């Protein structure tokens, strides 16, 4: 459900490298050429371009992009040019260093809105890039926030069963467990963390459905009115539930929040579009319609220049 | 550090299949031919043989081996013929169903004596084979053994940094944390689980060294005299430490224990030899010398027939 458009006759990585090399040459940069190449290649193709670039020009394409491009456009292209697993490993690392709510949510997105295989690949890339494991850094950085630490550990270390099989009876019993914990104002108890951190996404979706059927309100709504000793915990738990249940809803909301109000949160907008363009951007755009506008229209309204052009290419605006 | 010997001119998978097919034909089985092919092929080659066998004969090689061979020999060949990750996923699943100490130790071996990448592959295979994740089954099966469950979860979900970099100061401080917990008779506290479940093996080896240097006794020895509410916990923790610190020592001990005393524990002997032949059997044989005998001699003394012949082929007895 990717929204990027790839030409039917893709140039070789070497041809793409030459085009980029020419775009970088002399004073200034031919930004249009950069968009023309990179925004229309998938992750595998971008990787091949990076490798060819290093071979042909003995420098890192990423470093060159960093020095040639600037502002939000530059940040977006650099994020897009990386291997998805390395990109997410770096985002996770940054999230842990910052530790504020906004950044912790990035970590939750990576843990809960990724496929199990992608999360594994991110953990692998993390060890390679940072000489430590993702989980030991979670333990170190959140040592003093007991509930949050336990939740994050459960989520980042999971490798969920990725199939469709669901145990309906288990869904009913675990919906009751979740409801008990939340209604007793103990959303951070071990059972909640165990259920969210180990069950498959299909199983959890069924559990959340049972919850709503049996208790009349969704787990989301009940969490809203719950509380926990750690005031960061509830918002984080809500995003985890949302990213497991419906990542497209979550990312539609991220894009929308980045746009409404005064100014634009370009970092959030870039991150949502870059990380989801090849995953589920089509569904995100469908979800977005509930704001009575289209994602394309909002991006056009709130961005400009090459940054706008690049984001629109990723969300498939150029598709006839 | 594998001990199996592979002919320099390896037959094609199809030729190997034909040899096996002939070995199965008619009354009885040509066990020698089975050993001759399978004991002298590495995991990748055995996989190619299995795939070719299914293609050529429209049946599973594993099923055929199960029906052709019997006793300890049959069990050993069937274990050996599987993909290492599938084999270990099945051993882990069996371990959880049995839940006695002896089987829990198998789970610890898989979690702590495997490379991080192998453990990941086992988790992947587990989901594929059992339609549930390894970690959700650990949670379910050990729900009532709080300390053990937490330890097992930390170990099976880890993807440790696999490099050599060590933080000496951290090693000293975590050696003190471990010592405090053990001397306060709280070996099952969260800090112990965190350290053993997340740090890299190089880091942990350095921590165990600091422990011995600073306190005069090894963590192993101190654990011996410690206690925990759950009487399964200490032996399991000891094996975890041993498998992280020196898997070759652990498996030398497993082989030795399977042999000494009345009768032989063939299941343990088979498992140790089959699972480590391609990993570190050379080092295990070196370690084994501390029993003033050789592993080969002990195997010869306690086994017979095709079973003996097969094990000896795996431990490299036939190497000139």
Interface residues (C-beta under 8 A of the other chain):
Chain A: X116 X117 X120 X123 X124 X127 X131 X132 X133 X134 X135 X136 X139 X157 X158 X159 X160 X161 X162 X163 X165 X194 X197 X198 X199 X200
Chain B: X116 X117 X120 X123 X124 X127 X131 X132 X133 X134 X135 X136 X139 X157 X158 X159 X160 X161 X162 X163 X165 X194 X197 X198 X199 X200
